[in-house]
Amino acid sequence: MTVERGPKRRMSAERRRAQIIDSARHVFAQKGFAATRTREIAAEAGINEAMLYRHFPSKEELFEASVLESIDAAMVRATENARGISRDLAGSATDIEDGIRKFFTDLLDLAVDLGPLIGATGFGPESPVRTKLIERLDALFEVATAITVSGIPDLMRDDIDVRLGMEKVFGALWFTAEMARWTERPFDRETVLDQMMVTIFEGIIQLPEEETAVPT
């Protein structure tokens, strides 16, 4: 018995573009920008290079769409949330904690979703794309620093470099996510955020209190 098949439905341009971007992220994360070939991305997406080039004329434009635009989106979210977060930071202790957690959540999402790509490109050879990536990350942390400084100036310790602190937070979140990926261990975002909040507000080590000598 012959089964008649209907015409194969073509994927919409929007869905095809999203598919290519997802495939590009996967390959870029594995090999970095410099070592990646467009034919490898096309193969990952299950298409030929001609189809890929219809959507993205160059590898640079594909990297821009798959990585840099995501960082830009994180910056937009941070800027849009700045007013709300600033209000939280000017409120009660609970409001302050909620506001900081919101921002750390954005950083964690970025670390989890784009961590491998950031690592593969940032630690890769010098290139215009690497320069753009670093510029985007630098701008993101400028926004983070401005939000924090303007929101809780009276609560910041004088001996703390806010920008450096933000970079350390992102670095810790990024490495935690990568270790979970490398070791194939479960990664619980809420637990990671809880631990980061404890580290920020209470620290890791509690020094013993020194005994005060009683005069005789």
N, C-alpha and C positions, 0 to 999 in steps of 0.2 A: 504494500500500500504506500503510495507516494503522499508525503505530507507537504502541502504547499506552505511556504514561508512568506510572510508579508515583507514588505520593503523594510530594510534596516533603518531604524530611526537615527538620524544624525544628531550628534551632540550640539547643543547651542554654542555660539561663540563664547558666551559668558562662562558656561560650564567647562568648555575646552580650555579657556584661559586659566581658570582656577585649577584645573587638572595639571596643566603645565607648570604652574607656579608651585604646586605641592611637590611635583616630581623634581623640580629644580632645587627646592629647599633640601630635599633628601640627598641629592647628588652633591650639592655644594657643601652640605654638612659633612659628607664622607670624604671629599677630596679637596675642598677649598676652591676658591674662585679660579686661581691660576691653572690648576691641574684639571679642572673640569672641561669637558668637550661638549659642545651642543648636541652631538650625536648621542652622547650618553644620556643626556636629559630627555631627548626625543625617545630613545629606547625605553627609558623608565616610564615615560608617559604613554608608551604604546603607539607612537605616531612616527612619521618620518620627519627629517629635518626641514623639508619644504613646508610642511604643516606648521612646524614650530616657528619658522621665520615669518609666516603670515601673521602671527600674533606678536612676535618679538623679533625685530630686525637684527638684534645683536645680543651677545651674551651679557654685555654690560647692562642693557635695558632689562633683561630678564632678572639679573641680580637686583637691580633697582626695585623691580616690582615684587620680588619674592622676599627681600630682606630689608632694604632701606625704607620702603614704604610702610613696613610693619613698625619700624622704629619711629618713623614720623607719626604714625597713628598713636603710638604710646605717648609721644610728646603732646599730641592734640588732646588726648584723654587727660593727661596730667594738667594741661593748661585749663581745660574746661572744668576740671574738678577742683581747680585751685581755690575758687571762691568758697565752695562748700567745705573743702579741707581747712582753709584758713579760718572759717567760722568755727569749725570743730576745735582747731588748735587754740582758739581764743576762749574756749568754754571751760567746762569742768574737767576734772582728771579723766573721767570716762570719755568725754568728747574728744579730748586730746589723744587718748589711746586709740579711739575709733578712727580719727583722722589719719594718724600715722599708719595704722594697719591698712587703711584703704590704699595709701600710696605704696606701701610695701607689697601689697597684693599685685599692683600694676608691675612693679619691678620683678616680682616672682614670675608672673605670666610671661614677661619678656625673657627672663632667664630660661624658663622651661621651653618655650616655643621656639626661641631663636638662639639659645645657648650654643648648640653645636655649630651653627652657621657663624656666629660671632667669633667663636674660638678658632674655627678653621680658617677664617679670613683674617682676623686680627693678628694671629700668630703666623700667617703666611707671608710670602714675599711682598715687597713694596709694589704697589700698583695704584692707579687712580681709584679703583673700587675700594681698596683698603683705606685709602685716604678719606673717601666719602663716608665709609663706615665709622671711622674714628671721629670725624666731624659731627656725625649724627649723635653718637654716644656722648660726646663732649657737650653738645647742646642740650641733650636730655638731662644730664647732671647739673647743668646750669639752671634749668627750670626747677629741678628738685631742690637745689640749694636755695633758690630765691623763695620758693614756697615755704620752706622750713624757716628760713631766717625772718621772713615777714610775718609768719604765723605765730612763732613762739620765741621772740627775741629775749624775753625775760626769763625763759626757762632753760636756755642753752648755757652750758658751762663755758666760761671764758677761755679755758684751755683746750677746747675742742674745735678742730677745723671741720666745719659742716660739710664742705665739698668732699674732703677726704673721707669723712664718715659715711657719706652716701655711697662713695665708690667701694668702701669696705663692705657695706651691707649688700650691694649688688654682687660683689665678688663672692661673698659667702653664699648667697642664694644660688648663684650660677654654679659654683663648685658642688654644692649639695645636690643640685639637680643632676649634674653630670655624673657624680659618683653613683647615684641611684641608677642612672641609665647604664653606666659601665658595668656595674655589679649585678644588674637586673634585680635590684631590691625594690620593694614597694616604695612609692613616693607619695606621702600624704601631705598635701599643700597646707592644710590647716595646722597640722602638727609642726611643720617647718615654720609657719608664721608665728605660732605660739612661742616656739623656742627663740625666735628672733626678737620678739617683743620682750621676753624675759631678759635676754642678753642686753638689749638697749636700756631697759629701765632698772635692772637689778645687777647686771654684770654676771660674770661666770664664777669668779673666785671671791670668797669672803675671807678677808684677812682676820686672823685672831686679834682680839682686843689685847693691847699690851697692859699688863698689870701696872698700876700706879703704886710706886713705892710709898709705904706709910712711914712718915718721919718718926723717929724714935726720940 
